[in-house]
């Protein structure tokens, strides 16, 4: 007697091997049979040819705070994610000393665009040490499994106080020993990795650079030595990869004997730097160092709109007079009030915001109902305005004020230097990359990339028209088994007997990431951008259905993952 049988499915098992039509049986939270399943079951689902895939394993999220108040872990749970790892980029909420919580809130707000008011209202800080933080996570049943990493920024401030954030001093020998002690303690408690940020893009809300930016070789060596002592975890890095940077990180990985996982992103000021870094990752692997690059599957883009964080007209005195009005009223005025329109279009403030927006409009596109994340450069706002014989500001005003005022523009500021996703194709197909960079839980009012796993299938496996598509088997492997293996989660990401019964049944023809929408459901009335997908027929975690037809079932089988998990075979 099986607990569950899925019949007549197109099974893509996560291994990268060719898909096949068959059945899957699960009992007591694990897969028991795949292929042709005989016998009775307590529940059967006829997939009728729909896809059956392992649950998505999203290793780059920022749910550090949300995981303490939201058992639904949305929007990731809506998109078939069954395992989420956070604590990335050196930011998080443990360890923390009483009275210093505000610094960590300020850092997270600045680096990951999560309002401090939301975090202050939602997080109760019942912990101080990192192990105590894991205990707090473990106390809440939730929809999906979660894992955490030790954040360098929080650790540095905990040990060094304000000295750890001013970039004027280095840790003393005694402080480096304390680093090691606390890191080993964190891994013994169940951390999956240690994360650090080495990019000047990361600043706290008060403008201070992220604490870990100035960490030099002795500090990295102490971190690496702690990971060696613990014999555990991944060294996760977000870096600008300036001269000598990768060599220093490679040395840390060599000392630790642990995997190095680095974000790979194309930036406009150095559009080929990512290729150099991937080449260095390849060389490191050839030398016996385990290293990989975390890559995205679409451009990283800020969404521009009237009600989101980045409003092209938000700095204009004429707009400020109406910004208190309901959105529909604002949109109507922006369409019909000629005096207001003239001021917004022709009397632009002379400031850095307007200067930045002038540039952004040369790279901004109407996202539209078709959700075109790979737009042709000839369709940018500026190019369309030029063809229409009007100013870019007039076209932006018309686009954003149309209908109810909830239209959005996409400004892809990374991973889109060439105006296509051909470079992303190159990133995805590199043998040493895995899927990451989605930042689910972060950038709540500007970016909406928690839908990455769904988009990976729809765009690259079905819809792309401006270049090559990729096989579904390859895509699924890249976001399930490959991501799981990097963090030592060898019990999941495959639909084979003995592995965790985490899987999605998907109507591939109907699969969609959903239109971005702004909702106000965060603590303290905070707002966030989400995409509600369609096409997820069933999602199971540990053999228990957590979503059916896109609606949560109320079941919460998710648990905290403590450390690496063994391969069941």
N, C-alpha and C positions, 0 to 999 in steps of 0.2 A: 504494500500500500504506500504510494507516494503521497507526499503532502501536496504537490503541485505538478502538473504537466502542461507544458506549452506545446501544442501540436501544429504541424503544417506551417512552420515558420521558415523564412529565408535566414539561416543562421550564419552570422559573421562573428566568429568566436573570439576575436581579439588577437589571434596569433599572427595575423597577416596572411594566412593561407586562404585559398579560395573559399567563398561562401558555398553553402549547400542547403538543400531543403531537408528539414527533419524536425525532430521533437527534442524537447529538453525536460528532464524531470529533476525536481529538487525536494529535499527533505532535511529537516533540522538545520536549515540555514545554509546548506551547501548544495551544489549541483551533484546529482547522483548518476544520471545517464544523459548522453547526448547522441542523437542519431535516430534510431527507431526504438521507441519506448513502449514496452508492453506493460500490462497490469493496470490495476485500478488506481485512482488517486482521489484525494479529498476534494480537489478542485482541478478542473481542466479548462484551458482557454484555447480556442481554435484561432490561431493567428491568421489563418487564411492567406498565407503568402506574405504577410508583413515581415519586416526586418526584426530579428532578435539579436540584440547586441549586448555586450557587457555594459554595466553602468559606467558613465564617464568618471574618470579620476582626474580631478582638477587640482593641480599641485600649486597653482599660483593665485591664491585668493587673499583677501584682507578681512576676513570675518572675525578677527581677534576680539572685537567688542561685541558684534552682533551675535556671535555664538553663545554669549553669556545671557542674552535676553530673548532670542528668537529660535525656538525649537524647529520652526519650519525651514530655516536657512534659505529663504527666498532671496533672489530669484533663481539661484542655482538648482534648487530642488525641482523647480518647474521645468528645467532644461535637462532633466535626466541625470544630473550629477549625483552619484551615490557615495563619493569620497571627496572631501575638500581639505586641502592643506593650507594653513595660514601661517602668520608669523614671518612673512616674506619681507625683503628689502630693509631689514634691520629695524623695523618698527613693530611695536606690540605693547602689551600692558603688564609684563612681568619680566624680571623682578621689579618691585616698586617699594620704596620706603614711605611710611605714613607721612603725609604732608607734601610729597613730591608728585602726586598723581597728576597735577595740573600740567607738569612738563610733558608727560607722556601724551596727554590729551592734545596739547598744543602741537606736539610733533606729528601725531597722527593726522590732525586736522590739516596741517600744512602739506605734508608729504602725500597723503592719500585722499584729500578733499572730502573728509567726513566731518561735518560741522561739530565743533567742540561742544555745543549745547546738546546735540544728540548723544554724544558719547558720555557727557557728564550725567545726563538723565538716565541713560540706559545701563551704565556700568556701575556696579555697587562696590567694587574693589574690596571684596571680603578676603583677599589674599595679599601676601607680600612676596613670598618666594615664588620662583617659577614652578616648583613642584606643587605648591598650594594652588596656583592658577590652574594647573592640570586637574587637580582634584575638583575645583569648581566647575570646570568643563565636564568632567565625568559625572557630576551630580545631576545633569539635565538630560533626560531622554530627548532625542531629536530625530528628525526624518532621515538624516544621512550620517555616515561616519565622518569624523573630523580628526585631523592631526595637526600638531603645532610645532613651531620651530622657536629656538631661543633667539630673540632679537638683539642685535649688537647695540643699537641705540639705547634701549632700556637697560641693558647690562652695564654699559659704560657709565650712564648717569647714576645708576644704583651704587657702583663702586667708587666713582670719582666725584659725584655731585656736580656742581656747576662747572668745575674744572673739566669735566668730561664733555661739556658742550661748548666751551669757548674757543677750542682749537689753539690755545696758547701753550698748553702743557701736555706732556706725555705721561702715561701711567708710571708710577714708581715700580720698583721690583716687587714690593709687597703687594701692590695692587694687581700686578700681572699674575701673581700667585693666587690672589683672590678670584681673578677672572677664571683661571684654570679650575679652581675648586668649584665655583658656581656652575661652570659649563659641564663639568663631569657630573655634578649633582643633577643638572637638568636632563642630561642624557640618561642617567640611571632611572630618572622618574618617567621617562618615555618620550622625550623630544625626538622629532624625526630629523631635525637639521639645526644648523646654526646659520642665521642670515645676516648679511651686512650690506649696507649701501655705501657706494663709493662714487656717487654721482652728484655734481653740483646742482642738478635739477631739484634735488630733494632738500626742501627747506621747511622748517617749522612755520606755524602760522604767524609767528612774530618776526619772521625773516631770517632766523638763524639757520645756518647750514646744518644738515643732519650730523649728529655727534660722531658717527663712525667714519665720516669722510676723511678725516686726517689721521686715521689709525695707520701707523707706520709698521715696518717689518717686524720689530720686536713684539708688537701687540698681535700681529697676524700669526707670528710663530707661537705665541702663548695659546692662542685660540686653536691652532693646528695641533699643538701638543696635547691640549685637553681632549680634542676629538680622538687623537691616537690613544690616549689613556682609556677613554670610554669605549674605543673601538666601535663607534656608532655614528650615524648621521651623515647628512649631506651638507657641504658648504655652499650655501646659496648666495649669489652675488648680483647686485645691480651696480654697474660701473660705467664710467665714461670711456674707459679703456684708452687712457693717454699713454705716452711713451713709457715703457717698462712696467706697465700695470699688469698685463697678463703674466709676465715672467714672475712677478711677486706672488700672484695668486696661484700660479702653477707650483711654486716652491711651497706654499702653504698646503696645497693638496698633496704634494710629495711627502711632506713631514707627517701629515695626518694619516695618510694612507686611505683617505675617505674620498668619495666622489665630489667633484666640483661641478656646480650647475650655475651657468651665467646667462643672464638675459641678453638676447641678441635682437637689437632694434636698429633699423636704418634711420639715421638723422640727416637732415638736409645739409648741414654745414660740413659733413664728412660722409657722403653717401656710399662710399665703398669701405668704410671702416669695419662694418659688420663682416664683410668677406675676409678681411685680415684676421679678425678674431676667430671666425669659424675655422680658418686655416690653422691658427694656433691651437685650437681645440683638437683638430685632427692630428696635429703633430704630437700633442700631449698624449693622446690615446696610443699613438704609435710607439711612444716611449713607456707605455705601461701605466700611465696615469688615467684614471677613469674621469672623463670630463664630458659635459654635454652643454648644448645651448638651448635655452628656452625661447621659442619663437611663437609669434602670433599667426593668425590665419586671415586677418584683414587689417587694413590700415588702422592705426591708433588715431582716433579723431575726436575732437571736441564737437559737441552738438550745440548749435547756436539757436536761440529761440527767445520768445518774449517772456516765458515763465521759468526758464532754466537759469543756471548760474551765469552763463555767458550770453548776455543780451547785447547785440550790436548797438542798440540805442540807449543802453542803461546809464551811460554817463552824460546824456544830453539833458540840460535843464528843462527843456520843453517836455521831454518824456517823464522826467521825475514828477512833474505836476499831475500826471495821470496814472502813475505806476500803482497807486493804491486801489484803483478800480478793478472790478472783476475782469478776468481775461477777455471775455466776449465783448464787454463794453469798450475795453481798450482797443481791441482789434477793430471794432466798428468805427471808433474815432480815427484810428490810423488810416482807415480806408476813405473816410468821408470828409474829415475836417481839413480843408485845403490849407489854411494858415498853419496848422500843426504840421502837416506833411511838408510844406515848404521849409519850415524851420529845421525839421529832422533831416531833410535831404540836402539843403543848401547852406545851412548855418551850422556847420560842424564845429564842435569844440576843438581847439588846438591843444591837444595833450597826447600823452603816450598811448592811451587807450585807443583813440581815434587813429593814430598812426599805425598801431598794431592791427586794427580792424581793416584799414585800407589794404594792408598786405594780405590779411586772412581772406578777404573777399576775392583775391586773385586765385585762391586755392579752395574756396568754399563751393559747395554744390547743394542743390535742392535734393534732399534725401528722397522725398516723394513716396507715394504709396508702394512703389516697387522696391524700395529699400536698396538702392543701388550703391553699394560700398566700393565699386570699382568704376567710377565715372570717368568718362573721357575728359581730358583737360579742356577740350574745346567747349565743354558745357559748364565751365565754372561761372559763377555769378558775374564776374568782371567781363568774361568773353561774351556771355549772353547779352549783357547790358550794352556792350559795344555794338553787337550785331543789331540790337533793337534801337540804337540811337538814344539811349538814356543813360543816366549815371548808375553806377553799381549800387549806390545807396537807395535810389528809387526802386530798383528791382528787389533789393533785400526787403524794403518796407512792404512792397506788394506781396512778396512771398510769405513773409511772417505774419502779415495781417489778414491773409486769406481765410475765409470761413470763420472758424471759431478762434483763430489765433494760436493754434497749437502745432502749426507746421514747424519743421526743424530743418536746419541746414547742417551739413557735415563739413567740418574743416579737418581734413586728414593731415596732421602735422608730423607724423612719423610713419615709416614704412610705405611712403608713397612719393618718393623723390622723382621717380620717372613717370608718374601719372598712370601707373598700372600696377597689378599685383604680380608681375613676372618675377620680381625679386623675392616676394613672399613664397612663390612657387619654388624658387631656388632654395630658400631657407627650409621649407617643409621637407624637401626631398634630400637634404643633406643627411648622411647616415648618422651624424652625431647630434641631431636635434630632436627635441620633444616638444609637445604642445604646452604652452604656458602663456604668461603675459595677459591673461584675461582680467585680472584685478577685480574679480567679483567681490562685492561688498565695499568697494572704494569708489572714489570719484563720482559720488552719488548724483551730483547735479550737472555733470559735464560729459561723462563717458558712460556707455551702456554695454560693456563688453562681457558681462556674465553669460551672454548668449553665445559666446565663442564655440562651445562644443556643437551646438545645433547648427551654427553657421558653417562650421567645418564640413558638415555633411551636405548641407543644401547648396552652398556655393561651389565647393571644390568637387563634390561628387555628383552634382546634377545641373546646376544653373549657369555655370561660368560660360561666357560667350567671347571674352576678349583674350583667350589663351587656353592652354591645356587644362583639362580636368585631371583628377586623380582617382584611382580605384578606391571603392568604398573599403575594401579590406585593408588597404594601406592607411587610410584615414582613421579607421576605427582602432587599429593597432597603435597608431601614434598618440591617441588620446585615452587609451585604456591600459593595455599591457605595458607599453613603453613608459608611460608616466608612472605607473605603479612600481615598476622595477627600479626606477631611479631612486625612489624613496624607500626601497627595501620592502615594499608591500607586495610580497610575492604570493600572497594568498588570494589575490583578486586580479581583475582585468582579463580573465580568460573564462570562456564557457566550456569547461572541462570537468569531469568528475573530481570531486574533492575541493574544488575552488568555491569561493564565496558566491552565494546565489544573489548577486547584484546584477540586474539586467533591465533593459528597456525593450518593450515591444513598440515598434514605430511604423506608422503608416507613411512610408517614404514619399509617396505622391503628394500627401497633404502636409508634409513637414515644412514648417515656417518658423522663423525666429520671432515674428510678431513686430508690430509697429512700436517704436519707442513711445512710452507715455510717462507722464509725471504723476506720481501718486504721493500722498502725504500720510505715511503710516509709520514713520520712524519716531522714536521717543522725542518728546518736546515738540511734537508736530512737524518734525523734519520731513523734507521732501526728497524723493529720489527718482531717477529714471530707471524704468524697467522695460523689458520686452516679454510679453506673454506668448509662448510658442503654441503652435498647434501641431498635431500629428503624433504626440506621445500618447499611445493607447494605454500602456501600463508601465509602471516603474516599480521594481521590487528591490528591497534592501534586505539582505540575509533571508531571502525567501518570503518576505512579508511585503504585501502590496502597500506602497505608500502614496501612489497616485494612480487614478483611473480616469482616462479620458480628459486629462488635464486638471482634474480636481483632486485635492488631497483627501486621502481616506481617513486621516486622523491617527494612523498608526505611526509609532515613533521607535523603530528598532535601532536607530543609529547609535553608535557608541564612540567614545574616545579611543583612538588608536594609540597605544603606548609602545613606541619603538618599532623596529623592523618586525615583519611577520614572515614566517617560514613558508616556503613552497610546500604545498600539501603532498606533492608527489615524491 
